[in-house]
Amino acid sequence: MKEMLGEEYPAFLASYEEPARKGLRLNARLGLSKERVEALLGVGLTPLPYDDQGYLVEGDLSGNHPLHHAGAVYMQEPSAMLPANALDIPKDATVLDLCAAPGGKSTRLAEMVEEGLLVSNEIDLGRARVLAGNLERMGARNVVVTNLDPKGVANLFGASFDVVLVDAPCSGEGMFRKTPAAVEEWSLDNVTMCAARQKDILAHAIRTLKEGGYLVYSTCTFAPPEDEGAIEWLLAQGFELVPVTARVEVATTPSPVYPLARRAYPHKGVGEGHFVAVLRKVSGESPAPSRLNPWQKPDPRADKVAGKALGEIFGTIPPYKWWNGYAVLPPQGEVIPPKGLAVGVKLGQVENGRFVPHHALWRCLAEDCKLRLDLPLDDPRVAKYLRGETIEADLPNGWGVLLVEGCPLGGFKAVDGTLKNHYPKGLRLS
């Protein structure tokens, strides 16, 4: 590090005596202003130059805050916002986030490709469920969540993607200030192991990319074998480095080996540290995708029950399909696997002859629901709802969505002025 940073090394070293920087992103879909969020959260927000929804946070913010539950904000380490902004991605692009959990980058990518398709993959099942939950909380629609190893992703999808993001598991040097345990876990052997694992991941990732498509490679480490070493390997596989976006360039430092690749350091004030590069696939293997057909033939009785209930919730029946026993609003695009943790928006399922809406319906489609109750943040019914309690409101009978400050929390069923709580038990506050 001393050799790489030269005269900046003392400032870099001194930065580790300072606390880690905290960041958050506003949910672009909900349209809340910085000033309103500051007032509602009671924190100060300083805009980040490379993400128009990203801010440094001054003050304390709990994950139990109602606006967090409502998907208005996503807490994210500031430099971790760089990879999703390193490339200007078309709204209709087909994108793969290969190592996606816990979901910070995927939730931002989902906003960017609102007319395209995002496949978010995570190899670990527990982390994949967290990923799916965060995408659901943030209201992502055109998303598929898979739980596969990189080879499985490549075999299933082939060269289907315009953009592939690999935020690779790494030795975590950029987490030293935020996560002290990362210091204890660090070793030269671990750097060597991570570098080998990254090349294995990339060997499968490049098979999923269309010729002429773009690979965004990033890590949260400063170790050259894991950063510049990976770039050297990719250049030998038929890729070329291209510039990152201007907004990311001005917030980062050029790699001493490949100036088009960029580094973020804690002493520069942009979070804890990251490496990011954008490469274009000039040549190489482009296998065809498998023939994927995820949709089930509907059961006529269940289909009738679901259609009637959805018509009452929305006023019109959405163009849903059946997938893994759920009525779902399909995402756009054709690259949809037959199995996964989530496909599009789960609307609900039929149980014992009755349609039960899924939590995703309220989170992703709240603006389309006929029956809505929007409460101010200081209304005591907000806390009661988050605890799973019934609340009272003078509303017509039927299924509806509860919002706080215009942001969706979850569903209820109104019966004679009592709102039966349908906030998922696993998300409730104690």
Buried (B, 14 or more C-beta within 10 A) or exposed (E): EEEBBEEBBEEBBEBEEEEBBBBBBBBBBBEBEBEBBBEBBEBEBBEBEBBEBBBBBEEEBEEEBBBBBBBBBBBBBBBBBBBBBBBEBBEBBBBBBBBBBBBBBBBBBBBBBBEBBBBBBBBEEEBBBBBBBBBBBBBBBBBBBBBBBBEBBBBBBBBBBBBBBBBBBBBBBBBBBBBEEBEEEBEEEBBBEBBEBBBEBBBBBBBBBBEEBBBBBBBBBBBBBBBBBBBEBBBEBBBEBBBBBEBBBEBBBEBBEBEBBBBBBBBBBBBBBBBBBBBBBEEEBBEEBBEBEBBEEBEEEBBEBBBEBBEBBBEEBBEBBBBBEBBBBBBBBEBBBBEBBBBBBBBBBBEEEEBBBBBBBBBBBBEBBBBBBBBEBEBEBBBBBBEBEBBEBEBEEBBBBBBBBBBBBBBBBBEEEBBEBBBBEEBBEE
